[in-house]
Amino acid sequence: MTTMEIKNPPDLICFTKVDLPHGWLGNMAPYPVEFDGLRWRTTEALFQALRFDDLAIREEIRNQPSPMSAKMVAKRHLQSDAVRVQPRSPEDLENMRLCLRLKLDCHSELQSLLVATENAVILEDASKRRGESARFWGCQLGEDGIWRGGNQLGLLWMELRDSVKK
């Protein structure tokens, strides 16, 4: 994983919880999406399910009442033979790109919100989370005031912003 360092960009948009400004950028935000003829409550549920070939596991994830419970069900199955896509792999990134695109396609108002971020740096604030996944998808603010992490989720949002602008 490539770690980036971001120090005091002129325009910075950080997102964490869904009820905070820009929370709609997070996968836990309550924006249902359609995929393969099925409705998914959140992009988090779909993203987690796409890691598995087993349709029973996918349905178990899809039927969870919250995005966090969907994530926990997926986590429980990550050590099984049913895993098709390894977390943080290139295919995992492609699945995230797909989920974010579907979110924008299903909710046109989010396209406007994304374009309104103009040229700001977008990052997921993972400062209160630990682990490799937090540093891969987001960034953590160091005591020195520098954001460090892979910021893959933010990079995908900025990529999609550029494509929506076109």
N, C-alpha and C positions, 0 to 999 in steps of 0.2 A: 504494500500500500504506500502510495505517495502521501507524505504528510506536508501540508502547506502551513505557512505561517502568515497570519493576517494581522497587521498592526494599524489600528486607527484609520480604516478606510473612510473616505469622506461620506459615503452613503453606505450604511450597513443595515440590513434587515435580518434580525435574529428571530427564530421562532422556537417555541418550546411547547407549552400547553395549548390545547385547542381553544380555551376560553380567553387567551391573551391575544393582543394584536398579532396579526399574521398567522394565527393558529391554524387557519385553513390550509396552510402549506404542509402541515404534519399529516402523517398517514392515519393517525387516530381520529382525525376530524370526521364528523358525521356526514360524509358526502358519499352516498351509495353509488356504485358503478355497476355496469352490465358487462358480463364477459361470458362468452360461449352460451348465450341464452339464459344465463343465471344472474340473479341480482345479488350483489355483495354489499353488506352494510357499510364497509369502509375499504379503502385501498390497503390498509394493513392486513385485513383478513384475506383479500385476494393475493396480495404479495406473499404472505406466509403459505397459502395453499399451493401456489405455483411451484413451490420447492418439492412437491410430492407428486408421484404418479398414481398412488393409491387413491381411488375415487372415494372410498369410505373416509379416509383421513381428510381429504379435501372438503367433503360434506360436513364432517365434524367441525372443521375450522369455520366453514361458511355459516353454520347454524349457531355459532356462539353469539350471545347477546351483546358482547362488547368487543372492541378491538383488542383490548388487553387479554381477555380470556381467549380470543382467537390466537393471539401470539403465544400464550402459555400452552395451548394444545399443540401448536406446531413445535414448540420447544421440547415438549415431551417426546415427540416422534423424531427429533433430529438425529438421534443415535441409531435409528432403525435402518433396515435395508430399503425402506420406502423412499428415502431421500433421493431425489433426481437432480436437484440443484444445490450445490454447496453454498452456504452463506458466504457472502462477500466475494463471490467468484464473478467472472465476466458475465455469465448467464444470469446471475442474481441481479447484476446491474441492469441488464436488458429487461428483466422482469419488472424492476422498479420503474424504469423508463416507460414501459407499457402501462403500468398502474397509474402513473402520473398523467400520461396522455389520456387515458380513459377518464380520469377525474375531470380533466379540462373539457373533454368532449361531452361528458354527461352534464356538466355544470358551466354553461357559457359565461355566467357572471364571474367565475373564477379566472377566465381568460382576461377579462377586463381588469380584475384586481392584479393579476400577474403583470400585465403590460404597465399598469400604474406604478409598479416598482421601478420603472425606468431602467437605469443602469446600476442600481444598487447591488452590492455584494449580498447574496442571500446565503445564510448559513443556519443549520440546525444547531441550537445551543445545547450541547450535550455535557455541559459543565457539571451537572448534578448526577450524571450517570457514570458508571465505571465500565471498563471492559473494552475489548477490541472492537466490538460492534459500534459502540458509542463513538469511538475515535474514527472509525471508518466512515460512517454515515454523516457524522456531524463534526463539530469542533468544540474544544474546551478552552475556556479562558484561563490563562496562566496568571500567577501573581504578578508577573511582569507586564500584564496588559496585552499580551499577544495571544491571539486565537490560534490553536494548533489542532490539526486533525485532517482527515481525508476530505471532509465536507462533500462527500459524494452526493448526498441528497440536495444540497444547495447547488452544486454544479449542474445536476440534472435539471433543477428548476430554472437556472439561468439559461441553459441550453434550450429548454422548451419555451422560455420567454422570447428568445431570439427567433424561434421558428413561428411563434404566434404573431410576432410583430410583422413578419413577412407575409 
